[in-house]
Structure formats: structure tokens, C-alpha cells
């Protein structure tokens, strides 16, 4: 009892000593920081200051404010020693909001700080190293999730008491050069998810007390530096997602205290070194997504401490006989063996891993049915995509309350979905694309209130009614390439961002309540039987970036209101029955004037990433898939195969971001406007099969990116321009069936030219020219469009720290 009383007394003394009034200069600095940040937020709409700073009032003790920690050596004095100022600015990652680094200056004047967390605040600019140098007592500095740029200032390496440094998820560049070795007391260094370039410096080996080293998601090149092997206290080595090459050091076992070795997402080659077996404390081994080769060593399965094993995405192989007889000594939570050459049924030894929460066996040659034992294990994430599985899904799979991700795309599964699918109401991602599933979507699926992504594309699902997802957070929906019928469904969540319903049997007109999807970015209704006119109310969806309506039975004209959607950058209405003229307001499509840097497929608060399927376009006379990762750099306008008439709007030349312009197979007349020479980004320009007259404007010479041009089947005359890319546009079929074109591209002499080189007798014989014209007349230009399948490959591994 006496000891207990003594402890209580000591605790009261400590509390009393930490409740003293904070220094006036510290209070002023914090209020100045709040004032500066508030002024910046007030310049942006709908960006409030979070409630953590509500308690920051001039009349109260700043040591009692939220996010502020004080300490003192006596009851008469105190000082601010810690500031938790993370996530003060709650905006999406794609927000244009900018918080300048100058807002930090008052904080950098509080020299007693030992901990500073300013992560996730949209701060942009170079880190002010001179001011940061004032914080000589700093032990913990967290700056992740901002937009810091430039290099890491040298002053950081002079903070001799620093134990934790996190600069992840910024825009930093340069490399860690001289001065890194000054951080001899550093215990944790995190610089992940930046854009750092160059090799990792050898000076990193001077950090003798380093316990955690994370340089994840940067641009470091070269091999893994040898000096890192002198960091005897190192527990975590995370160099994932860089450009590191060469082999894993064979002496890696010198880091005997390692619990995490994460080298995935690089270009490391060679085999898995046997020295890793000596790391007796190793819990996480992440070597995925490299170019490692050789057999997966059996000794890995004798490492009792392993909990997370990620080897997928390499050139590793298995000894098939060993796989069947394995008896692992570890108990895994995470296992990734994607693209590891697995064949036959799922290895049965996986059934012994009773604590397994994450399983990725995708991109192998596994076959058979979905194992009943796997359905009964209640695994949280199951990824079996890109294999040869068949049969139906066991209903027991959806009795699980743990299942959050199920990805089975691109297999041979068949049958109807189990009626109890909605019982697994913790599912967030459900991907069943490219199988042979049939029947209607079970109504119970609407019970999965946490569902964020639903991809059922390329199956044989049918039906006219859809479950209601009004209460869900469902943002990504792909039901394309099935046999659904009836009217266009709108029973989806108001949170919908991506809605792909193409290649089905939907009919009728556009439903008015499409406007309820106020955050919709991508609407794809291609290859259905939709009739009526394009409604004006679509322009009310101001967030729309992609609108695909091709291959339907849509009539009327393209409404002017469509050109008011400032974010629209891909518009495909090809192969319909559209008539009328195109308004000059087409030049107002701001999304096609300056293409955005990114396409935000899902809300910014999602902690996983989505990758679209390639965007398939009939472009440059052949089908081409555009990678979803580079989709943001493309802007398309396809009006082909309609009955649109009138002149080509001069304002089209304002769409400087266009990569593809196709107005072929219409009734456009008049001259080709010289303003098309302002389409500085255009790569494919198709004006064929119209009634255009006059000459080809010389301004097209300015199109430096142009690689495909088709003006055939018009009434053009005069000389084809020469110079620049026009000299390479030499396919005669691209100019066929015009009234009187001439020029070196088609080897037809113009009136002001001499005989072409090698010609005998000057002009070619009229009979030969007519024969060539007849061949050109038979040529049919490929229509340019695109099909958006929106199949998704999800970076789910991030859920579990990878």
C-alpha cells in the first residue's frame, strides 16, 4: 500500500509540473500559425479548418490546446515540446489547393520542440531548411503526405537528436548526399513515396543507431549499398518501389536484427540469397515485383518467425514435387505467390495456415474448382485472378464476415452467383470479370453496404431489374459485356464515379435521374440500343470526364449544352444517327484544351488504387490499347459515322489537348479550317468521307505530333502541304477520291512542279493514274473510336501495408 501511495504522489507531482502556463512567445507563434492557415483556407470554398484547432483561443493556456504537448523541469516554467498538426486540411488528393511552406515559419521558431507532425496538409514548396535548423532538439519529424518539392535540405542532417523522420508521399527530388552521416542518433528514417532520384548514398552507413530505414517509393537507382550492412541495430529495411538493380547482397545476414526486409517493386535480379535463412527474427519478407529467378528455396518454409511472405511478380519457379509435400513451420498472415509458375490445384499446405488473412495466387496456371477448405478459412482477401479455375462458387464462401476483397477475374468460373452473396457484408471489392457466370444478380448483394467496387463485366449475366445500391458507398460499377436488357438502370449509389454499362441490350432513352450521380466522372453506354436524343440534362453532371455513347440509335443533334461540361475530355458519339450542325461552342471544352495530369477514378479517401483496362481504340488503322496508367494524357473527340452536316467549326482549333479528332463519314462541307493547325497535340486526324472542298490548309505543317492523317473521299483540290510531319503523310490511300489533289506525297505533279525524280516522259499516263484512283476508291478508312472495358486490377496489397 505504501508503494502505491508513493506512486500516486509522484504522479500528482508530475501532472502539476506539466500544467504550467506555456511561454508567451510559443503561444503567439501557434496563434500566428492558425491565423495564416485560416486565411489560406478561406480563399478556397468548402475547405474548413478541422476541429482540432477549435480550442486554440487567445484567452486559454496553450498547453491545454488540442494537439499541443508541454513539459517543464519545474512548476514555474514550461515549454511546448510536441505538436500534432496532422490532417488539418481535409481535402482530396487531387485538390488544387496549395498551402505554402511560409505557413510553417512561426512553428519553426519554437526551439524546444522535440516532436513535430505536419503530415497530410497539402503544403507545397521546398522545405525551408534554414528555419528548420532552429529545431535542434527535434527527435521526431513527420512531414509525409504533402507536396514538398526540391531536395532534402542539408540542415536536416544536422538534427543530431533525430530518431524518426518521415517525408513520404511528397514531390522531393535530388538525393541524400553529404551530411547524412551526421544523424548518428537517428533511430527511424522514412523518406518513402517521394520522387527522389540517384543512388542511395554510402554515407547512410554512418547512422550506427538506425533502427528503421524506409526509402520506399522513390527513384533510387543502382544496387543496394554495401554500407547499409553496418547498421547493426536495423530492424526495418524498406526500399520498395524504386529502380534498384543488381542482386540482393549475399551478406544480408549481417543485419541480424531485421524483422522486415522489403525490397519489392524494383529491378533486382539473381536468386533469393541463402543468407536470408540466417535472419532468425525476420517476420516480413517482401521481394515481389522484381526480376528474381531460380527456384523458390525450401528453407523459407523452415523460418518459424515469418508472418508475411511476398514473392509474386518475379521469374521464380517451383519444384512441383516439393510443393505437394511441404510442411511449413511458419504461420502466415499474408502470402503472395502471384506469377510464380504454380500449376495444378491450389497447394494443400496453404490450408494449414489458419491465421491467413491475405492470399494472392493470381497469374498462375492453377485449375480445378474453388476449394471448400479455402471457403471455410475466412480469409480477408482472396485474389485468384488470371488462372484456369472452373465450376461454381461455394455458398460457404459468403458466410464469412471477414471477406473484404474477392478477385476472381479471368478464369472459367460458371453458374449463378450464390443467393447468400449478400451475407458477406464486409466485402469492399468484388471482381468477377471475364468468366462464364450467368443468371440474374442476386438481390441480396445490395446488403453489402461497404461495397466500393463491383466488376461483373464480360460474363453472361442477364435480367431487367437490378438490386438497389442507394445506401451503399459503391463508386465503381462495371456491368459491361453481358446480356442485361431493359431501360438504363440507375439504382446505384449517389457516390457513383464510374458507371460502365456498354455492350449489353439496354434500350429506351436516357433516364432523367442520371443527374443524381453528381460525382459521376465516367459514363459508358456503348453498343446498346439506346434511342432518342442526347438530353440537355447531362450537362448538369459537371464532373463528367468521359462520355461514351457510340454504336446506339441516338438521333437529333449534339446539344450545345454538352460543350458546357468543362471537365469533359473524351467524347465518343460515333456510329449513331446524329444530324444537324456542330456548334462553335465545341471550343469551350476546357478538358480538351488542357488535358489534366490525372484521372481520379475513385474518391480520394480510398486507400487502394484502381487500374483500368487498356483503352481500346481503332486508331491509326489498327486496334490499339492505351495503358490506363497513361490514360490521363489522352483527349479524344469522335463524331464519326453519323449524318452531321454544316461546316467544321473553326473553334475546334482551340482544343489543343486533343490526341484524336475523328469526324469522318458525315456530311461536313466547306473548307478545312486553317485553325486545325493549332491542334498541337493531335496524333490522329480523320476528315475522310465528307463533302469538304478547297485545299488542305498549309497550317497542318505545324502538327508536330501527327502520325495519321486521312482526308480521302472528299472534294479537295490543290497542292498537299509539304514540310514537317506532312512529309511523312505519304500514304496515297489517305488522299484518295478527291477532285484534284497533287503533291509529292501521292506522286502527282502539280502545275508549278517539274517531273518527279525517275519519271520518264513527265506526267504519268492518265490510264495509270485512273487505275490508281480506282484502287484508292476501294479503300475503306478504319473508323476511330474506343471501347472502355473498365476491368480493374486493384492494388489491394496497400490495405495490409504493402
C-alpha positions in Angstrom: 0.0 0.0 0.0 2.9 2.4 0.8 4.4 1.8 -2.6 1.0 2.6 -4.2 0.6 5.8 -2.3 4.2 6.8 -3.3 3.4 6.2 -7.0 0.2 8.3 -6.7 2.2 11.2 -5.1 4.8 11.1 -7.8 2.1 11.1 -10.5 0.4 14.2 -8.9 3.8 16.0 -8.8 4.3 15.2 -12.5 0.9 16.4 -13.5 1.4 19.6 -11.6 4.7 20.2 -13.2 3.2 19.8 -16.7 0.2 22.1 -16.2 2.1 25.4 -16.0 1.4 28.2 -18.4 3.2 27.9 -21.7 5.6 30.7 -22.7 4.1 33.8 -24.3 6.3 33.5 -27.4 5.2 29.9 -28.0 1.5 31.0 -27.7 2.0 33.8 -30.2 3.7 31.5 -32.7 0.9 29.0 -32.5 -1.8 31.6 -32.9 0.1 33.1 -35.9 0.2 29.7 -37.5 -3.5 29.2 -37.0 -4.3 32.7 -38.4 -2.1 32.1 -41.5 -3.6 28.7 -42.2 -7.2 30.0 -41.8 -6.6 32.9 -44.2 -5.3 30.4 -46.8 -8.3 28.1 -46.3 -10.7 31.0 -46.6 -9.6 31.5 -50.2 -10.9 28.1 -51.1 -14.6 27.1 -50.9 -15.7 24.1 -48.8 -12.3 23.7 -47.1 -12.9 24.2 -43.3 -10.2 24.1 -40.7 -10.6 20.8 -38.7 -11.9 20.9 -35.2 -8.5 20.1 -33.6 -7.8 23.9 -33.6 -11.1 25.0 -32.1 -9.5 25.0 -28.7 -6.8 27.4 -29.8 -8.1 30.5 -28.1 -6.0 33.5 -27.0 -7.6 33.5 -23.6 -6.6 30.0 -22.6 -3.3 28.2 -21.8 -1.8 26.8 -25.0 -0.6 23.8 -23.0 -4.2 22.7 -22.8 -4.9 23.1 -26.5 -5.6 20.0 -28.6 -2.5 18.8 -30.4 -0.2 20.6 -28.1 2.0 18.9 -25.5 4.1 20.8 -23.0 6.7 19.7 -20.4 8.8 21.5 -17.8 11.6 20.9 -15.4 9.9 22.8 -12.6 6.5 24.0 -11.6 7.2 27.6 -12.7 8.3 27.1 -16.3 7.1 25.0 -19.2 7.6 24.7 -22.9 5.9 23.3 -26.0 7.7 20.1 -26.8 5.3 18.3 -29.2 2.8 19.4 -31.9 0.4 17.0 -33.5 -0.8 19.1 -36.5 -1.5 16.3 -39.0 -4.5 16.4 -41.3 -5.6 19.9 -40.6 -6.6 20.3 -44.2 -9.1 17.7 -45.2 -9.3 17.7 -49.0 -9.0 15.0 -51.7 -5.5 14.2 -53.1 -6.4 15.8 -56.4 -7.4 19.1 -54.9 -5.8 22.2 -56.5 -5.4 23.7 -53.0 -2.0 24.9 -52.1 -0.6 25.7 -48.7 2.7 27.5 -49.0 5.7 26.5 -46.8 5.7 30.0 -45.4 2.8 28.9 -43.1 5.4 26.9 -41.1 7.7 29.7 -40.2 6.1 30.5 -36.8 6.3 26.9 -35.7 10.0 26.6 -36.7 10.6 29.3 -34.1 9.6 27.1 -31.2 13.1 25.8 -30.4 12.0 23.5 -27.6 10.1 21.2 -30.0 11.0 17.5 -29.8 8.2 16.2 -31.9 6.5 17.8 -34.9 3.9 16.2 -37.1 2.7 18.2 -40.0 1.7 15.4 -42.3 -1.3 15.5 -44.8 -1.7 19.2 -45.0 -1.3 20.0 -48.8 1.9 22.0 -48.0 3.7 22.8 -51.2 7.2 24.1 -52.0 10.8 23.5 -50.9 11.4 22.6 -47.3 12.8 25.8 -45.6 16.0 24.3 -44.3 17.4 27.4 -42.6 14.3 27.8 -40.4 14.1 24.1 -39.7 17.6 24.2 -38.4 16.3 26.0 -35.3 14.7 22.8 -34.1 18.0 21.4 -32.7 16.2 19.3 -30.1 14.0 17.5 -32.6 13.6 13.8 -32.1 10.5 13.1 -34.3 9.7 14.9 -37.5 6.8 13.7 -39.7 6.1 15.5 -43.0 4.5 12.8 -45.1 1.5 13.3 -47.4 2.3 16.9 -48.5 3.7 18.4 -51.7 7.2 19.3 -50.6 9.5 19.6 -53.6 13.2 20.1 -54.3 15.9 18.2 -52.3 16.1 17.4 -48.6 17.9 20.4 -47.1 21.3 19.8 -45.5 20.1 21.2 -42.2 18.0 18.0 -41.7 21.2 16.0 -41.4 22.4 18.2 -38.5 19.5 17.5 -36.2 21.6 15.2 -34.1 18.8 14.0 -31.8 16.5 13.0 -34.6 15.2 9.5 -34.2 12.2 9.5 -36.5 12.0 11.2 -39.9 9.1 10.7 -42.3 9.0 12.6 -45.6 6.9 10.0 -47.5 4.3 10.9 -50.2 5.8 14.2 -51.3 7.4 15.5 -54.5 11.0 15.6 -53.3 13.9 15.2 -55.7 17.7 15.0 -55.6 19.5 12.5 -53.4 20.7 12.1 -49.9 24.3 13.2 -50.2 26.8 14.7 -47.8 25.7 15.2 -44.2 23.6 12.1 -43.9 26.2 10.6 -41.6 25.6 13.4 -39.0 22.4 11.7 -37.9 24.2 9.3 -35.6 21.4 9.1 -33.1 18.7 8.6 -35.7 16.5 5.6 -34.9 14.0 5.8 -37.7 14.4 7.4 -41.2 11.4 7.4 -43.5 11.5 9.1 -46.9 9.1 6.9 -48.8 6.8 7.8 -51.6 8.7 10.7 -53.0 10.4 11.3 -56.3 14.0 11.1 -55.1 16.5 10.2 -57.8 20.1 8.9 -57.9 21.7 6.1 -56.0 21.3 5.6 -52.2 24.5 7.3 -50.7 27.1 5.2 -49.0 27.0 7.7 -46.1 23.9 6.1 -44.9 26.1 3.5 -43.2 27.2 6.2 -40.6 23.8 6.0 -39.0 25.0 3.4 -36.4 21.9 3.6 -34.2 19.4 3.4 -37.0 16.5 1.0 -36.3 14.2 1.7 -39.2 15.2 2.7 -42.8 12.4 3.3 -45.3 13.2 4.9 -48.7 10.1 3.4 -50.2 8.5 4.7 -53.5 11.4 6.9 -54.8 13.6 6.9 -57.8 16.8 5.4 -56.3 18.9 3.6 -58.8 21.9 1.3 -58.7 22.5 -1.6 -56.3 21.8 -1.9 -52.6 24.7 -0.1 -51.0 27.2 -2.2 -49.0 27.4 0.4 -46.2 23.9 -0.5 -45.1 25.2 -3.8 -43.8 26.9 -1.9 -41.0 23.6 -0.8 -39.5 23.7 -3.5 -36.8 20.6 -2.1 -35.0 18.5 -2.0 -38.1 15.1 -3.7 -37.6 13.2 -2.5 -40.7 14.7 -2.1 -44.2 12.2 -0.9 -46.7 13.4 0.0 -50.1 10.3 -0.9 -52.1 9.2 0.7 -55.3 12.5 2.2 -56.5 14.7 1.5 -59.5 17.2 -0.6 -57.7 19.0 -3.2 -59.7 21.7 -5.9 -59.4 21.5 -8.7 -56.8 20.5 -8.8 -53.2 23.7 -8.7 -51.2 24.8 -12.2 -50.2 25.9 -10.8 -46.8 22.4 -9.5 -45.9 22.5 -11.7 -42.8 24.9 -9.2 -41.2 21.6 -7.3 -40.4 20.9 -9.9 -37.7 18.1 -7.8 -36.0 16.0 -7.4 -39.1 12.3 -8.1 -38.7 11.2 -6.6 -42.0 13.1 -6.9 -45.3 11.0 -5.2 -48.0 12.7 -4.8 -51.4 9.7 -5.3 -53.7 8.9 -3.2 -56.8 12.5 -2.8 -58.0 14.6 -4.4 -60.7 16.6 -6.7 -58.5 17.9 -9.8 -60.3 19.5 -13.1 -59.4 18.2 -15.6 -56.9 17.0 -15.4 -53.3 20.3 -15.5 -51.3 20.6 -18.3 -48.8 21.9 -15.9 -46.2 18.3 -14.7 -45.6 17.8 -18.1 -43.8 20.0 -16.8 -41.0 17.8 -13.9 -40.2 16.1 -15.5 -37.2 13.9 -12.6 -36.3 12.6 -12.0 -39.8 8.8 -11.6 -39.8 8.2 -9.9 -43.2 10.0 -10.8 -46.4 8.7 -8.7 -49.4 10.6 -9.4 -52.6 7.7 -9.1 -55.1 7.7 -7.4 -58.4 11.4 -7.7 -59.3 13.2 -9.9 -61.9 14.4 -12.5 -59.5 14.8 -16.0 -60.9 15.7 -19.5 -59.9 13.7 -21.9 -57.7 11.9 -20.8 -54.5 14.1 -22.2 -51.8 12.6 -24.8 -49.4 14.4 -23.3 -46.4 11.9 -20.4 -46.5 9.4 -22.8 -45.1 11.5 -23.6 -42.1 11.7 -19.9 -40.9 9.4 -20.1 -37.9 9.2 -16.3 -37.4 7.8 -15.5 -40.9 4.4 -13.9 -40.9 4.3 -12.1 -44.3 5.8 -13.7 -47.4 5.5 -11.8 -50.7 7.4 -13.3 -53.7 4.9 -12.7 -56.6 5.7 -10.9 -59.8 9.2 -12.4 -60.4 10.6 -15.2 -62.6 10.7 -17.7 -59.8 9.8 -21.3 -60.2 8.8 -24.3 -58.1 9.9 -27.8 -57.8 6.4 -29.3 -58.3 7.2 -32.4 -56.2 8.3 -30.3 -53.2 5.1 -28.2 -53.4 2.9 -31.2 -52.7 4.9 -32.4 -49.7 5.6 -29.1 -48.0 5.0 -28.8 -44.2 5.8 -25.2 -43.3 6.9 -24.3 -39.8 5.7 -20.7 -40.1 2.2 -19.3 -39.5 1.5 -16.7 -42.1 -0.9 -13.8 -42.1 0.0 -12.7 -45.7 1.0 -14.9 -48.7 1.6 -13.6 -52.2 2.8 -16.1 -54.8 1.4 -14.4 -57.9 3.0 -15.2 -61.2 5.2 -18.0 -59.7 4.5 -20.7 -62.1 2.1 -22.7 -59.9 0.2 -25.5 -61.7 -2.5 -27.9 -60.8 -4.7 -27.4 -57.8 -4.1 -24.8 -55.0 -1.2 -26.3 -52.9 -2.9 -28.0 -49.9 -0.2 -26.8 -47.5 -1.9 -23.4 -47.6 -4.8 -25.0 -45.7 -2.5 -25.3 -42.7 -2.1 -21.5 -42.4 -5.1 -21.0 -40.1 -4.3 -17.3 -39.4 -4.1 -16.4 -43.1 -5.7 -13.0 -43.9 -4.3 -12.3 -47.3 -3.9 -14.7 -50.2 -2.7 -13.8 -53.7 -2.2 -16.7 -56.2 -3.1 -14.7 -59.3 -1.4 -15.1 -62.7 -0.5 -18.8 -62.4 -1.9 -21.9 -64.1 -3.9 -23.2 -61.3 -7.0 -25.2 -62.1 -9.9 -27.1 -60.5 -12.8 -25.8 -58.5 -12.8 -23.3 -55.7 -11.6 -25.4 -52.7 -14.2 -25.9 -49.9 -11.4 -25.7 -47.4 -10.4 -22.2 -48.6 -14.1 -21.1 -48.4 -14.1 -22.2 -44.7 -10.9 -20.4 -43.7 -12.5 -17.0 -43.6 -9.6 -15.2 -45.3 -10.0 -11.5 -45.6 -8.5 -11.0 -49.1 -8.6 -13.7 -51.8 -7.0 -13.0 -55.2 -7.2 -15.8 -57.7 -7.4 -13.8 -61.0 -5.8 -15.0 -64.2 -5.9 -18.7 -63.7 -7.9 -21.7 -65.1 -10.4 -22.3 -62.3 -13.8 -23.6 -63.2 -17.1 -24.6 -61.6 -19.4 -22.6 -59.4 -18.6 -20.7 -56.2 -19.4 -22.5 -52.9 -22.1 -20.7 -50.9 -20.0 -21.2 -47.7 -17.6 -18.6 -49.1 -20.1 -15.8 -48.5 -20.9 -16.9 -44.9 -17.6 -15.2 -44.0 -17.8 -11.9 -42.1 -14.1 -11.4 -42.7 -14.1 -11.4 -46.5 -13.3 -7.9 -47.8 -11.7 -8.5 -51.2 -12.6 -11.2 -53.7 -10.9 -11.0 -57.1 -11.6 -14.0 -59.4 -11.4 -12.3 -62.8 -10.3 -14.0 -66.0 -11.0 -17.7 -65.1 -13.6 -20.2 -66.2 -16.0 -20.0 -63.3 -19.6 -20.6 -64.3 -23.1 -20.9 -62.9 -25.2 -18.4 -61.0 -23.9 -16.4 -58.0 -25.0 -17.9 -54.7 -28.1 -16.3 -53.3 -26.4 -15.7 -50.0 -23.7 -13.4 -51.5 -25.1 -10.5 -49.5 -24.3 -12.3 -46.2 -20.7 -11.4 -46.7 -21.5 -7.8 -46.0 -17.9 -6.7 -45.3 -16.9 -7.1 -49.0 -15.4 -3.8 -50.3 -14.1 -5.1 -53.7 -15.8 -7.8 -55.8 -14.2 -8.6 -59.1 -15.6 -11.4 -61.2 -14.9 -10.2 -64.7 -14.2 -12.4 -67.7 -15.8 -15.7 -66.6 -18.9 -17.6 -67.6 -21.2 -16.6 -64.8 -24.9 -16.4 -65.8 -28.4 -15.6 -64.4 -29.5 -12.5 -62.6 -27.6 -10.6 -60.0 -28.9 -11.8 -56.6 -30.9 -9.2 -54.8 -29.0 -9.9 -51.6 -25.9 -8.2 -53.0 -27.5 -4.9 -52.0 -26.9 -5.9 -48.4 -23.1 -5.4 -48.9 -23.2 -1.8 -47.6 -19.4 -1.4 -47.6 -19.1 -2.3 -51.3 -16.9 0.2 -53.1 -16.1 -1.6 -56.4 -18.2 -4.1 -58.4 -16.9 -5.5 -61.6 -19.1 -8.2 -63.3 -18.1 -7.4 -66.8 -17.6 -9.9 -69.6 -19.9 -12.7 -68.3 -23.4 -13.8 -69.3 -25.4 -12.1 -66.6 -28.9 -11.2 -67.7 -32.1 -9.7 -66.4 -34.0 -6.4 -66.5 -34.1 -5.5 -62.8 -31.1 -4.5 -60.6 -30.6 -4.5 -56.8 -30.8 -1.1 -55.2 -27.4 0.2 -54.0 -28.8 3.6 -52.8 -27.5 3.1 -49.3 -24.0 1.8 -50.3 -20.8 3.7 -51.0 -20.5 1.9 -54.4 -18.3 4.2 -56.6 -17.1 1.9 -59.3 -19.6 -0.2 -61.3 -18.7 -2.2 -64.4 -21.5 -4.4 -65.9 -20.4 -4.1 -69.5 -20.3 -7.0 -72.0 -23.2 -9.0 -70.5 -26.8 -9.7 -71.6 -28.7 -7.2 -69.4 -31.8 -5.7 -71.0 -34.5 -3.2 -70.3 -34.0 0.5 -69.6 -30.8 2.0 -68.4 -30.5 1.2 -64.7 -30.0 4.0 -62.1 -30.5 2.0 -58.9 -26.9 2.7 -57.9 -25.3 4.8 -55.2 -25.2 8.6 -55.4 -21.5 8.2 -54.8 -21.0 6.5 -58.2 -17.9 7.8 -60.0 -17.5 5.1 -62.8 -20.6 3.6 -64.5 -19.9 1.2 -67.4 -22.9 -0.4 -69.0 -21.7 -0.8 -72.5 -22.2 -3.9 -74.8 -25.5 -5.1 -73.4 -29.1 -5.0 -74.6 -30.3 -1.8 -72.9 -32.9 0.2 -74.7 -35.1 3.2 -74.3 -34.0 6.8 -73.8 -31.8 8.4 -71.2 -33.4 8.4 -67.7 -33.7 11.8 -66.1 -32.4 10.7 -62.8 -28.9 10.1 -64.2 -28.3 13.6 -62.8 -28.4 12.2 -59.3 -24.9 10.9 -59.9 -23.5 14.4 -59.1 -19.9 13.0 -58.8 -20.0 10.8 -62.0 -16.8 11.0 -63.9 -17.2 8.2 -66.4 -20.4 7.1 -68.2 -20.1 4.4 -70.8 -23.2 3.2 -72.7 -21.7 2.0 -76.0 -23.1 -0.8 -78.1 -26.7 -0.9 -76.8 -30.0 0.1 -78.4 -30.5 3.5 -76.8 -32.8 5.8 -78.7 -34.0 9.4 -78.5 -31.8 12.5 -78.3 -28.8 13.3 -76.1 -30.5 15.2 -73.3 -29.5 18.6 -72.1 -29.7 17.5 -68.5 -26.4 15.5 -69.0 -24.6 18.9 -68.8 -25.8 19.1 -65.1 -23.2 16.4 -64.3 -20.3 18.9 -64.1 -17.8 16.3 -63.0 -18.2 14.2 -66.2 -14.8 13.5 -67.9 -15.6 10.5 -70.2 -18.8 10.1 -72.1 -19.1 7.1 -74.5 -22.3 6.6 -76.5 -21.1 5.0 -79.7 -23.0 2.3 -81.6 -26.5 3.1 -80.5 -29.6 4.6 -82.2 -29.4 8.1 -80.9 -31.0 10.8 -83.0 -31.1 14.6 -83.1 -28.1 16.9 -82.9 -25.3 17.1 -80.4 -26.8 19.7 -77.9 -24.8 22.8 -77.2 -25.1 22.2 -73.5 -22.7 19.2 -73.8 -20.0 21.7 -74.6 -20.5 23.4 -71.3 -19.1 20.4 -69.4 -15.7 21.9 -68.7 -14.2 18.6 -67.4 -15.2 16.5 -70.5 -12.1 15.3 -72.2 -13.2 12.1 -74.0 -16.5 12.3 -76.1 -17.4 9.4 -78.4 -20.8 9.5 -80.1 -19.7 7.7 -83.2 -22.0 5.4 -85.3 -25.4 6.8 -84.3 -28.0 8.8 -86.3 -27.0 12.3 -85.3 -27.8 15.1 -87.6 -27.6 18.9 -87.6 -24.5 21.1 -87.2 -21.8 21.2 -84.5 -21.9 24.4 -82.6 -18.9 26.7 -82.3 -19.2 26.2 -78.6 -17.3 22.9 -79.0 -14.2 25.1 -78.5 -15.3 25.6 -74.9 -14.4 22.1 -73.8 -11.7 23.0 -71.4 -10.9 19.4 -70.6 -9.8 19.1 -74.3 -7.8 22.3 -74.2 -5.5 21.4 -71.4 -5.6 17.7 -70.5 -5.5 17.1 -66.7 -2.5 15.4 -65.2 -4.5 12.6 -63.6 -7.8 10.8 -63.8 -9.3 10.4 -60.4 -11.1 7.1 -60.7 -12.3 6.9 -57.1 -12.7 9.2 -54.2 -9.5 10.4 -52.6 -10.2 8.9 -49.2 -9.9 5.3 -50.7 -6.7 3.8 -49.6 -6.3 1.5 -52.6 -5.7 2.2 -56.2 -7.6 1.1 -59.3 -6.1 0.4 -62.7 -8.3 0.4 -65.8 -8.1 -2.0 -68.6 -6.3 -0.7 -71.7 -8.5 1.8 -73.6 -9.0 0.0 -76.9 -9.2 2.4 -79.9 -9.5 1.8 -83.6 -6.7 4.2 -84.2 -4.1 4.7 -86.9 -5.8 1.9 -88.9 -5.4 -0.7 -86.3 -6.7 -1.5 -82.9 -4.6 -0.1 -80.1 -4.7 -0.4 -76.3 -3.8 2.7 -74.4 -2.5 1.9 -70.9 -4.7 3.1 -68.1 -1.7 4.5 -66.3 -1.2 7.0 -69.2 -4.9 7.5 -69.9 -4.8 10.9 -68.3 -2.6 12.3 -71.2 -5.3 11.4 -73.8 -8.2 13.5 -75.0 -10.5 12.3 -77.8 -13.3 13.7 -79.8 -15.1 11.1 -82.1 -18.2 12.2 -84.1 -17.7 9.7 -87.0 -20.3 7.7 -88.8 -23.3 10.0 -88.3 -25.1 12.4 -90.6 -23.8 15.6 -89.2 -23.6 18.5 -91.7 -22.5 22.1 -91.9 -19.0 23.5 -91.8 -16.3 22.3 -89.5 -16.3 24.7 -86.6 -13.3 27.0 -86.6 -13.3 26.7 -82.8 -12.1 23.1 -82.9 -8.6 24.5 -83.3 -8.8 25.7 -79.6 -8.8 22.1 -78.4 -5.0 22.0 -78.1 -5.1 18.9 -75.8 -6.8 16.6 -78.4 -4.9 13.5 -79.3 -7.5 12.2 -81.7 -10.1 14.0 -83.8 -12.4 11.9 -86.0 -15.3 13.5 -87.9 -15.2 11.0 -90.8 -18.3 9.5 -92.5 -20.5 12.6 -92.1 -21.8 15.4 -94.4 -19.5 18.2 -93.4 -18.9 20.7 -96.2 -16.9 23.8 -96.9 -13.2 24.3 -96.4 -10.9 22.6 -93.9 -10.4 25.4 -91.3 -6.8 26.6 -91.0 -7.3 26.6 -87.2 -6.9 22.8 -87.2 -3.2 23.6 -87.5 -3.4 24.8 -83.8 -4.2 21.2 -82.6 -0.6 20.9 -81.3 -1.2 17.6 -79.5 -3.2 15.8 -82.2 -1.7 12.5 -83.4 -4.6 11.1 -85.4 -6.8 13.4 -87.7 -9.5 11.8 -89.8 -11.7 14.0 -92.0 -12.5 11.4 -94.6 -15.8 10.6 -96.3 -17.4 14.1 -96.2 -18.0 16.8 -98.8 -15.1 19.0 -97.9 -13.8 21.3 -100.7 -10.9 23.7 -101.2 -7.3 22.9 -100.4 -5.6 21.3 -97.4 -4.5 24.2 -95.3 -0.7 24.8 -95.0 -1.1 25.2 -91.3 -1.2 21.4 -90.8 2.6 21.6 -91.2 2.6 22.8 -87.6 1.2 19.5 -86.3 4.4 18.0 -84.9 2.7 15.0 -83.2 0.7 14.0 -86.3 1.2 10.4 -87.3 -2.1 9.6 -89.0 -4.0 11.8 -91.5 -6.9 10.8 -93.7 -8.7 13.3 -95.9 -9.9 10.7 -98.5 -13.3 10.7 -100.2 -13.9 14.5 -100.3 -13.7 17.1 -103.0 -10.3 18.6 -102.1 -8.1 20.3 -104.7 -4.7 21.9 -104.9 -1.2 21.1 -103.6 -0.7 18.9 -100.5 1.3 20.9 -98.0 5.0 20.0 -97.5 7.2 20.3 -94.5 7.2 18.9 -91.0 5.1 15.8 -90.4 3.2 16.4 -93.6 6.2 15.0 -95.5 5.6 11.7 -93.7 1.9 11.6 -94.6 2.7 9.8 -97.8 0.1 7.0 -98.0 -1.9 7.6 -101.2 -5.0 6.0 -99.7 -5.2 8.9 -97.3 -5.8 11.3 -100.1 -7.8 9.0 -102.5 -11.0 10.1 -104.3 -10.6 13.8 -104.2 -11.2 16.2 -107.1 -7.7 17.4 -107.9 -5.0 16.9 -105.2 -1.4 16.9 -106.2 1.9 16.8 -104.5 5.0 14.6 -103.8 3.1 12.5 -101.2 0.9 10.9 -103.9 3.5 11.3 -106.7 1.2 13.5 -108.7 2.8 16.5 -110.3 1.4 19.9 -109.6 1.3 22.6 -112.3 4.2 24.5 -110.7 6.5 21.4 -110.4 8.9 19.7 -112.7 8.8 16.0 -113.4 9.2 13.8 -110.2 12.5 12.1 -109.8 12.8 9.0 -112.0 9.7 9.8 -114.1 10.0 9.2 -117.8 8.1 11.5 -120.0 7.0 13.9 -117.3 3.4 13.1 -116.1 2.3 9.6 -115.5 0.0 8.3 -118.1 -3.6 9.2 -117.5 -4.6 5.5 -117.7 -2.2 4.6 -114.8 -3.5 7.5 -112.7 -7.1 6.4 -113.2 -6.2 2.8 -112.3 -4.6 4.0 -109.1 -7.6 6.2 -108.3 -9.9 3.2 -108.7 -7.8 1.2 -106.2 -7.9 4.2 -103.8 -11.7 4.4 -104.2 -12.0 0.8 -103.0 -10.0 1.6 -99.8 -12.1 2.0 -96.7 -10.7 4.0 -93.8 -10.8 2.5 -90.4 -13.2 4.2 -88.1 -11.7 5.7 -85.0 -13.3 5.2 -81.7 -12.7 3.5 -78.4 -14.2 1.0 -76.1 -13.8 1.3 -72.4 -14.0 -2.1 -70.7 -13.0 -0.7 -67.3 -11.8 -4.0 -66.0 -9.9 -3.3 -62.8 -6.7 -4.6 -61.3 -6.6 -3.4 -57.7 -3.5 -2.6 -55.7 -5.2 -4.1 -52.6 -1.9 -5.0 -51.0 -1.8 -1.5 -49.7 -4.5 -2.4 -47.3 -2.0 -4.5 -45.4 0.9 -2.2 -45.5 2.2 -3.3 -48.8 
